[in-house]
């Protein structure tokens, strides 16, 4: 039991499935209350019922496409009105498309940046003044190992996650002056419906399936770190080691791993 979560009010974006759903269940298990955001309202309703059937947590749902970032301030103000205080924000909404740079329609590139980057920034900007005023809070940004280690067929997705990491690292230094913690989460591939969009052919999933992370494992690691000063969560350990080697010896890694990287 993570006693730090008991009675805390936490917003999760992209909460209707995958690690978003699993984090919601884990937070409720530890006594936290939930403001759940996602595009798919019917799935949010199902998750709300699942939480309320098992736990005593307060759960409110707010159907919203995070790409419509102009609507975020109004929705977040409604959440503040409903909950009074917000102690945590998990920016989890995101998607990717695995295509070579010349094949990716600009509409898809724009969509990834609207959700993965601009929506995340807008959500953070909507709640950060409240946390600063309170003198405490925790913002968790779900980035990716792709933000540290770019590979072929993920140029736009990697670029969006590089942007998330750059934003998160700067935000961390700014926010700590006001008692607000900021954590970046950099997972490798997770066994969720993310790949129904990212990998339409199924080739990438087939090649890496045995190494995919369990969303419940990732959710547990994130929730266990909440309301601590954890800087980053990098999963799995072996993949993060590859990212470190890449940062030190990029030319060597690109040359040696070239054929493997095209298995997407």
N, C-alpha and C positions, 0 to 999 in steps of 0.2 A: 504493500500500500504506500503510495506517494502522498504523504500528509500535506505536502506543499500545495496540492491541487484542491484540497477539500474546501468547498465554498467559493472557489475561484470561478469567474465568468470568462469564458474563452470563445473567441470567434474562430471558426475554421472555414476557409473558402475551399471550393472544390470538394465538398464534404459528402457528395452523393454516392461515392464508390471508392474502391482502391484503398490507399493508405488514409485518405480523408475519412472514410467511414470507420476504418479500424482505429484511427486516433480518437474519433468521437466516442467510440465504445470504451476505449481505454481510459479516457478522461472521466467519463461517467462512472466507470468502475471505481475510480479513485476519488469520487465525490465532487467532481467539477460540474459546472453548469455550462450549457452549450448554446451558442448562436450559430446556426448552420446555414451556409450559403452555397448554392450551386444553381446551375441552369435547370436541372431536371427536378421540378417541384415534386412530382409523384414519388421519386426515389427518396427525397428529403423526408416526405411524409412517412414513408415506410421505415426509414431510419429512426425518426422521432418515436414511432410506435415501438420499435425494437428497444430503444433506450428506456422508454417509460415503462415497458413491461418488465424490465430487469433491474432498474436502478431508481433512486429517488431524485435524480438530477432534474433541474429545470431545463427544458429544451424548447427553443423557438426556432422556426425555420423561416428563411428569407430567400425565396427563389429570385435569382439574379444572374445574368450573364456577366461575368467579371470583365469581359471585353468592353462592356458599356460603362466605361469608367466614369463618365459624367454622372451616372446614377449612384455611384458608390457613396458620396458624402451624405445624400439623403437617407440611404438605407442604413448607413452606420449611425446616423443621428437617431433613427428609429430604434436601433439596437441599444444605444445608450439610454434612450428614454425607457425602454423595456426592462433593462437590467440595472440601471443606475451607474454601476462601475463596470469597466472592462479591464481585466487583468492580463489577458493574453490574446495574441493574434497569431494564427498559423496561416500563412499565405501558401496554400497548397494547390490552388487552381493552376492548371497548365496543360499543354499538349504539345506534341511534336509530330513532324512528318519527315520520314527518312527518304530523301531524294537528293540526287546530285544538284549542285548549285544551278546549273543551266536548265534543269528539269522542273525546279520548284516554281509553281506559279506565284507571282508576286502577292496575290490575294492570300495565299497560305503563309507566306513569309510575314506579311502584315498582321495576319491573324495571330501568329505565334507571339509576335512582339506585343500585340494588344493585350493578350491574356497573360503571358509569362512575365512581361516586364511592366508595361504601363498599368495594367490592372493591379499588379502587386504594389507598385509605387503609390497608386491612388488609394488603395486600402490602407497602406501604412500611413500615408499623409492624413487620412481621415481619423485615425485613432491615436497617432503619436502625440498631438497636443494634449489630449486627455491624460495619457500616461505621464507625460512630462509634468503636468499640473499635479498629478497624484504623487509624483516622485518615485514611481515604481511601475513595473510591467515587464512583459517579455514578448518579443516579436521573433517568430520563427519563420524563416524563408526557405521553402523547399526548392533547392537548386538542383544540381546534378553533377555527377562525375564528368558529364559532357561539357560542363562549364570550366573544367580544369584540363581536360584532355580531349581535344577535338579530333574527330575521325571523319573519313569520307562519308558522304550521304547524310551528313547531319550539320551542314554548314550553317543554316539559318537557326536550327534548334540550338546548336552549340553557341552561336553568337548570342542568342537570347539568354542562355544560362550564364555565359560570361558576364553579360550585363547585370544579371541578378546578383552574381557574386561581387562585382565591382560596387554596386549599390549597397549591398549588405555590409561589406567591409567598411565603407565610409560611414554608413548609418551607425554601425556599432560604436565607432569612436565618438560620434556626435551624441548618441543616446546615453552612453554610460555616465555622462556628466549629470544626468537627471535621474539616475537610478534605474534606467530601462536596459534590460539585457537583450542582446540580439544574437541569434544563432543561425548559421547556415547549415542546411542538411544537403549532403551530396551523395545520393544513392546511385548505384549502378542500376541495371535493368531490374524491374520489379514485376512480378507475375500479376498484372492487372489488365483492365481493358484499354489501357494507354496504347497498347500495340495494335488494337483493332483499327486505329487511325494511323499510327506511326508506321506500321509495317503491314500494308495491305496484302502483300504477297505471302506473308507468313515465313519468309526466308530467314529473317533475323531471329525470330522467336525459335524456329527450329534449330538454328545454330547455337543459341546461347541458353536454351531452355533449362539445361541442367545446372546453370550457374545463377539463375534468376532468384532474386530475393523474395521471401515470403512477406506480403504486406503487413501481416501481424507483427513480424519481427521488427520491421522498420518502424511501425507505429509505436511499439513498446520502447524502442531506443529514444525516439523523439519525446514521448510523454515523460519518460523517466528523467529527461534532462530539463524539463520545464521548471522555470523559476530558479535556475542555477546560472552560473556565468559561463556555461559551456560555449566555446567559440564556434566549433564546427563538429558535425557528425558526419563521418565518412564511411560509407558502406559499399561493398564489402572491403575488408582490410587489404586484401591482395590487390584489388582494383585500384584502391587509393595509392598503394605502393607504386603501381604502374604510372599513376598521375605524377607522383613525386619524381620518378625517374625521367618521365617525359619533360618535366620542367627543367631538369638538370641537363639532360642530353637529348634535346628534341630531334636533331638531325639523325642521330643513331636510331632512336625509337621509330621514327617515320620510315627509315630505310629497312630496318629489320622486320617491322610489323606491317608493312604495306599490304601484303597479300591477305593477312588475317583481317585487317581493318575493313576490307571490302566484302566481308561476309554478311553485311546488313542486307 
